[in-house]
Structure formats: C-alpha cells, structure tokens
Amino acid sequence: MPSGEQEEPTERNPHQLYHCEKIRLEGPINKLLIELGLYKAEIYRYNERIRSTGYYLKPVHYVYKRTPTGRIVFHYYGRYWLKKLENKIIYIGHAKPPELPPPPISNWEGFALIEMDGEYYLEPDQYNRYESQLRRLGIRGYCK
C-alpha cells in the first residue's frame, strides 16, 4: 500500500460476534433512540384507549445497576402488562388479556439495550437477532 493511504476497515463476520462478551454499537444511535421513542408513543396512545379497563401496557422496563466505575442502565423493550387494583398496580405477565384489543406491533419487541459510560451495548444474541434493523439505521456492532 502506498504511504499515506489508510487501509479500509473490513466488515466483520457477524457470527464472530457470538464470541464477544458484549457488542458495542457504533453509528447514529440517535436514530435508534428516536425509533424506540416512536414505539413508546404508540403504546402510550394505546394505553389511553384501554384506560377504562384498568390495564396498562408498559413498553419498556429500566433496570439501574451501580458499579464502582459508574452506572449501567438496562433497557428492556417488550410487553409488560399491568393491572390497577384499588391503590396498587400489579404485574400480570407478558400475555395480553383476552378482552383487550391488540396493541401496536413493534419489530423491537424483546430488544434489550445496555447503556454504560455514554455508550450502548447489546448481548451477542441480541445483536444477531436485530442486526438487520440496526444496519437499516446505519448502526454497526463491534466486540468490546
């Protein structure tokens, strides 16, 4: 290679990513966050429609974990059905109660995003499951 030229990065084999501990996401993460936000907005509109039933569909569950170096936030996208009973709310499961209309469909159901030190990560199986959707947004994954 002539001096001064840089070698083009090569595309990594996605199957190799199974051997990684975590997959670091690179690219326009804001596009992903906007798309996930649009899905949450659809669920909130759906919840307005079903409000009188006492049921609530929680579109994302956050888990916070403190570490010696900072905080990790786990974002779990899925279907978490809740029921309001008197003065408390109880979790009833992932299955939709049969008397309710179908909720909005999302291609991100089951998505589990890890936020750590200002960067975003996925587990290898998650990356391989959602790789085509991430690539559509211009996001790539690399071994941590």
SULKANOR-V242390 format. One record per pair of residues at least 4 apart in sequence whose ideal C-beta (glycine too) atoms are under 6 Angstrom apart, sorted by the first residue. I is the first residue (numbers start at 1). J is the second residue. Records with the same first field share a line. If there is no record, write none. Layout:
# SULKANOR-V242390
I->J  J
This chain:
# SULKANOR-V242390
1->5
14->128  131
17->23  124  127
18->124
20->124  143
21->144
22->121  144
23->122  124  127  141
24->121  142  144
25->120  139  141
26->140
27->138  139  140
28->138
29->120
31->137
32->137
39->106  108
40->59
42->104
43->57  59
46->103  104
47->56  57
50->55  100
54->83  84
55->83  97
56->82
57->103
58->80  82
60->75  77
61->76  80
63->74
64->73
65->72
66->71
70->117
72->116
73->115
74->114
75->113
76->112
77->108  111
78->109  110
79->94
81->92  93
82->89  91
83->90  92
84->89
96->100
107->133
112->126
113->120
114->121
115->120
122->126  127
127->131  141
130->134
134->139
